[in-house]
Amino acid sequence: MKRLLICWIGFADVKAAKNNDPSVLGPIGQAVAALDFDEIHLLSDLADEREPLYLDWVKPRTPADVFLYPAKLSGPTQFGEIYQAAVKVVEEAKKRHPDNISLTFHLSPGTPAMAAVWIILGKTRFPATLIESSLQQGVKTASVPFDISAEFIPDLLRQPDERLEKLASGLPPQTPAFESIIHHSRVMTRVITKARYIAPRSVPVLIEGESGTGKELLARAIHGASPRRNNPFVAVNCGAIPNELVESELFGHEKGSFTGADKPRQGYFEAANTGTLFLDEIGELPPDSQVKLLRTLQEKEIVRVGATSPVKLDVRIIAATNRNLIEETSNGRFRVDLFYRLAVAVLRLPPLRERPGDTGLLVDRLLDQINQESADEPGYAPKKISVSAKNLLLQHTWPGNVRELQNTLRRAAIWSTGAVLDVEDIRDALLPDASAKDDNLLNQPLGDGFNLIEMTDKISRHYIDRALKEAHGNKTKAAQLVGLSNYQTFANWMKKYGVE
């Protein structure tokens, strides 16, 4: 196992090198004199001859290999720049040694902001030993008596997105409608910014996203921030309507228009008049219904089943789908002209695994909601969640997104007998990953088209893709998950099996 020391060069270190006093070593000198390391990785924002001066001074004092990483900071307390520089050095060091390494971060050299970043990294993304040193007490392990929830936190440290700030300066006034959408990540901030721009207008909106990402919640927020907010919001699940009833449900029918139509009935379009009609899972509509929906959008009128006279309407359409409608149109399963009629404003909701920083916020808010909803249930006690249990939730890929997270917390809260949800409570509440089932791979019938090469390729492709997702794109970690020797071997397997 390689032992690596990583830290900034501080002014006390440079001073020790200049004075060349054997009794004053500086924080880094103390560390290399007291502890054994195989490599020392030094970051420096010094812009003059002090860097080579310090390297010449420290190298004879340690048998370890010493590496220097110049990092230009605009200021000593620029958390975002410090974070990015530190992550880059750690990742480069890990690439040099894709197998087992032991990381040590030195908190004493540099500014308090640099020390804070090392604590964050050492407690979350890159588990490490934290050390500190002083003339009085020498070198010792730093006592940081808490765990930091393992959020992926660059968003907290980066400089603000100037472009987004410029966009936001021209936004309509903030409304309560969007406050229910819990987010911190930049990707969700962009979606909400676009939604706020489009909310006051009456143009159609198409919301794309995986199941459970909150498409209806966003649609309701858009309606709530629009001039139609005091008028009806009607939500329709197109995939839940039998094909033979789609027209009647959407457009209504007259008495006697078909068997069972014993009285006139208003459809969803009429019910939503002057308001918003939310057509969820619009990609499930059958082709003949797509034609009639297109005409309704073009003419702004409907004709009830069994009627001859059209009814003029003023309805805003917000459609949603978990399919890729561009692909659906190219495959002939969705009308191109209807797609472009709906896709005036397109909002793509990212899956939860692509929303860094949001999962922790959602865990807290959803658990509060569950506690409030369950307060009157017999025997229910309000739940809190331990740091380790929260970290387990943050590491999950959430194929069912926010809905799956909410249901997992609800199950854990119901089953737990204690006041604090721990790791075992969360493990018991997590559902098996449906994508990980083996399809009875060990019991496939032989002959009749069975192909061993295709079968092994399928297995390899599945686990390479799964490891990459669970490692959040980190090839070194993904390689470890599947037992490959290093990240380069893993990258070769990705290329071989077409995994991106």
PEMOHU-V236272 format. One record per pair of residues at least 12 apart in sequence whose C-alpha atoms are under 6 Angstrom apart, sorted by sequence separation. I is the first residue (numbers start at 1). J is the second residue. D is the distance in whole Angstrom. If there is no record, write none. Layout:
[[I | J | D] [I | J | D]]
This chain:
[[130 | 142 | 5] [253 | 265 | 5] [301 | 313 | 5] [475 | 487 | 5] [13 | 26 | 5] [252 | 265 | 5] [300 | 313 | 6] [412 | 425 | 6] [12 | 26 | 5] [252 | 266 | 5] [412 | 426 | 6] [252 | 267 | 4] [251 | 267 | 4] [250 | 267 | 5] [412 | 429 | 5] [249 | 267 | 5] [250 | 268 | 5] [251 | 269 | 6] [411 | 429 | 6] [250 | 269 | 6] [408 | 429 | 5] [408 | 430 | 6] [199 | 222 | 5] [104 | 128 | 5] [106 | 130 | 6] [108 | 132 | 5] [39 | 64 | 5] [41 | 66 | 6] [45 | 70 | 6] [103 | 128 | 5] [104 | 129 | 5] [105 | 130 | 5] [106 | 131 | 5] [107 | 132 | 5] [123 | 148 | 6] [38 | 64 | 5] [39 | 65 | 5] [40 | 66 | 5] [41 | 67 | 5] [42 | 68 | 5] [43 | 69 | 5] [44 | 70 | 5] [45 | 71 | 5] [104 | 130 | 6] [106 | 132 | 6] [124 | 150 | 5] [199 | 225 | 6] [200 | 226 | 4] [37 | 64 | 6] [39 | 66 | 6] [43 | 70 | 6] [44 | 71 | 6] [45 | 72 | 5] [199 | 226 | 5] [4 | 37 | 6] [389 | 422 | 5] [3 | 37 | 5] [8 | 42 | 5] [389 | 423 | 4] [3 | 38 | 5] [4 | 39 | 5] [5 | 40 | 5] [6 | 41 | 5] [7 | 42 | 5] [8 | 43 | 4] [9 | 44 | 5] [385 | 420 | 5] [4 | 40 | 6] [6 | 42 | 6] [8 | 44 | 6] [77 | 113 | 5] [383 | 419 | 5] [384 | 420 | 5] [385 | 421 | 5] [386 | 422 | 6] [461 | 497 | 6] [17 | 54 | 6] [383 | 420 | 6] [234 | 272 | 6] [276 | 315 | 6] [280 | 319 | 6] [281 | 320 | 6] [282 | 321 | 6] [17 | 57 | 6] [232 | 272 | 5] [273 | 313 | 6] [274 | 314 | 5] [275 | 315 | 6] [276 | 316 | 5] [277 | 317 | 5] [278 | 318 | 5] [279 | 319 | 5] [280 | 320 | 5] [281 | 321 | 4] [273 | 314 | 5] [274 | 315 | 5] [276 | 317 | 6] [278 | 319 | 6] [233 | 275 | 6] [238 | 280 | 6] [239 | 281 | 6] [273 | 315 | 5] [178 | 221 | 5] [232 | 275 | 5] [233 | 276 | 5] [234 | 277 | 5] [235 | 278 | 5] [236 | 279 | 5] [237 | 280 | 5] [238 | 281 | 6] [177 | 221 | 5] [231 | 275 | 5] [234 | 278 | 6] [236 | 280 | 6] [238 | 282 | 6] [294 | 338 | 6] [353 | 397 | 6] [239 | 284 | 5] [177 | 224 | 5] [228 | 275 | 5] [177 | 225 | 6] [257 | 306 | 5] [352 | 401 | 5] [253 | 304 | 5] [252 | 304 | 5] [253 | 305 | 4] [254 | 306 | 5] [251 | 304 | 5] [80 | 157 | 4] [79 | 157 | 5] [80 | 158 | 4] [7 | 105 | 6] [1 | 100 | 5] [2 | 101 | 5] [3 | 102 | 5] [4 | 103 | 5] [5 | 104 | 5] [6 | 105 | 5] [7 | 106 | 5] [10 | 109 | 5] [1 | 101 | 5] [9 | 109 | 6] [10 | 110 | 4] [8 | 109 | 6] [8 | 110 | 6] [27 | 133 | 6] [211 | 322 | 6] [206 | 318 | 6] [208 | 320 | 6] [210 | 322 | 5] [204 | 317 | 5] [205 | 318 | 5] [206 | 319 | 5] [207 | 320 | 5] [208 | 321 | 5] [209 | 322 | 5] [202 | 316 | 6] [204 | 318 | 6] [206 | 320 | 6] [208 | 322 | 6] [206 | 343 | 5] [204 | 342 | 6] [213 | 351 | 6] [207 | 346 | 6] [209 | 348 | 6] [204 | 344 | 6] [205 | 345 | 5] [206 | 346 | 5] [207 | 347 | 5] [208 | 348 | 5] [209 | 349 | 5] [205 | 346 | 6] [207 | 348 | 6] [185 | 355 | 6] [185 | 356 | 6] [185 | 357 | 6] [184 | 358 | 6] [183 | 358 | 5] [212 | 400 | 6] [213 | 401 | 6] [212 | 401 | 5] [213 | 402 | 6] [212 | 402 | 5] [212 | 403 | 5] [152 | 356 | 6] [152 | 357 | 6] [151 | 357 | 6] [149 | 387 | 6] [150 | 391 | 5] [149 | 391 | 6] [98 | 476 | 6] [98 | 486 | 5]]
